[in-house]
């Protein structure tokens, strides 16, 4: 509940659940499998909101018009190219090797719906990895198995402490949910 309204988190992400719990928001989780697709040629910055909107539409069919449906999607972008979740160990090694010594963007798109009312936004955070050794990359992948994470890493894990030497923007956005902005929007609903 948030101010007397039932909040439905349309995400299986344990990180999003954790962040909402930390913010003191009571919520239920409902998820409907949706294809995370977007039109060819769509600007990269618009993709996460588009996917979050798809998730919101699917879950809204299971909710009342009074329920607040919260969805999010996070993408990692390097050189204007979206880097998804790694398909296997070798792909994770390739992704982290590409991110090593470089700055990339993490964009989280958020859609908050209540009935026919919708508020959508995205937040971008720049993340810089210092140069990583192959040993560090392999250790991280073999120990933490980041196969369910966009960009093949989680900032709150070992790799964040060891390899990230700068961020510009919201830390929690990199984890998957710009919590302070979400709370700001919830206050207006």
SULRA-V540535 format. One line per field, one symbol per residue. ss: DSSP state (H for helix, E for strand, - for the rest). phi: phi as a letter, one per 30 degrees, with the letter a starting at -180 (. if undefined). psi: psi as a letter, one per 20 degrees, with the letter a starting at -180 (. if undefined). A space follows every 50 residues. Layout:
ss: ???
phi: ???
psi: ???
//
This chain:
ss: -E--E-EEE----HHHHHHHHH-----EE--------------HHHHHHH HHHHHHHHHH-------EEEEEEEEEEE--EEE-E---HHHHHHHHHHH- --EEEEEEEEEEEE--EEEEEEEEEEEEE----HHHHHHHHHHH-----E -------HHHHHHEEEEE--HHHHH---HHHHHHHHHH-
phi: .bhicdccccacddddeedddedicdaccbbbdbdccaddideedcedde dddddddddedccddddcccbabbbcbbhicdcddddaedddddddddde ibcbcccccbbbbbicdbbbabbbbdbccdecddddddeddddchddcbe iiabddceddddcccabbkdeddddkadeddddddeddc
psi: qoliqppoomqjohggggghghikpprqpppppqpmrqqpippghighgg ghhggghghhijrrihqoppqqppqpppljppobqqhaghhgggghhhhp jrprqppppppoqocipppqrqqpppppprpqqhggggggghgimlijpp jkrphiaghghhipjqqoapghghiionghhghgghhi.
//
